[in-house]
Amino acid sequence: LYAAKNFKGALVDYKDASSVKPDEKYPKDRIAELTALLKAQKEKDDAYNKAIASADSLFNLTSYVNSRTGYQNAGKIEPEQEYPKKRIKEIDDLLAHRSNTENEYNRLISVADSFYIDKNFISAKANYQQALTVKPNEAYPKDMISKANNQLAGLEANAKSIDESYKSSIATADKLFADKTYDRAKSEYQNA
């Protein structure tokens, strides 16, 4: 059992052997050695379990950088364990995805802001909407879509007003032309 590293089983058998021959030194030496080994293993297991519990807790709180450190510490305590390695890879993937998402969001917002500044509200709105597909909970693109909609409504109202003024000037100019009041008709056509 000792050679197979089944230390708990070996300890039980060495204790049995020691009870059969209490004066034998060899079983007592092995008992002392195994007791120390098992105590050290328990301390190591406890430290590993504590590190894993802490890292899991941080992971569940989405504190990925700190939980990654916790998993690394657990991996140093018990390097043969696969769980910390698996979690570290999962965190690295999440952080890479988060970084890509953040970069794409920032790119779309930058393009949208440029369009907005240039008063190209339709393109600005389209890019803000794309940014929302990347990060749906962000308030900024929603606010800017609302502002773009207000600007577009204002432009539309202004365009209607200009169109109505144009039609009115043309109608007046046509009437003046028909009445042969050419100077005033010319002025209205220029106004149109």
Disulfide bonds with the S-S distance in Angstrom:
none
